[in-house]
């Protein structure tokens, strides 16, 4: 009788790697620091001399955000580039411990490089509530707003009509100034995604900050690579038409930054 020999761990890893989806980098693709960055072939292209740092959903995780910002500064010091750009993909508040601290950091202490801050669905709920939408206020409180109000030192049972006056004016101005989308080279940056088959000019705000399906499942060429957050995964996702960077910060996961340059992508997760 023939005895089957046990598969060694290295052989098992090789078998799993061989069976992996080709467009998936796998969990070992993300570094914990800029000095450990590993680069892979990106699905899009940026012109020479450009570099984009794109950070996924932050959700009140100020310490992780500050850590990533230090790593970005270290990377720029070690590898200077002519045209750097930092993009935050939205959802700065709720779930995590320090929504107010995240907004304060972005207002007053973010890295001194050109920065684009995008609107997330959690900021939209709060802004709609500030503008008088009672249903949005209820949704926001349910989705993490009570903890966010507490991080600002406010009573979570404070009447909705009193929120704007009680919040720091600079924080409200930051939230009201958030952009919906940004496009550079082959990349289109947005919080949640886009609706396939719909022209950019006709995309609704509901989809830009809240879509999941059919965007996440489509394999069609969208005309650019969509870099987004909103739909969380334990590790960053990369396909031929999108890069997903919500890795669960604020809900027990990590905060991830994609480093895009020329035809390459690297990932830092903390």
Helices and strands as residue ranges (DSSP letters): H 9-19, G 27-29, E 30-31, G 34-36, E 39-41, E 50-55, H 62-78, E 83-88, H 99-108, E 115-117, H 121-130, H 134-140, I 141-145, H 146-151, G 160-162, H 163-166, H 169-176, E 181-184, E 187-190, G 200-202, H 205-210, G 215-217, E 225-228, E 237-238, E 242-244, E 256-261, E 264-269
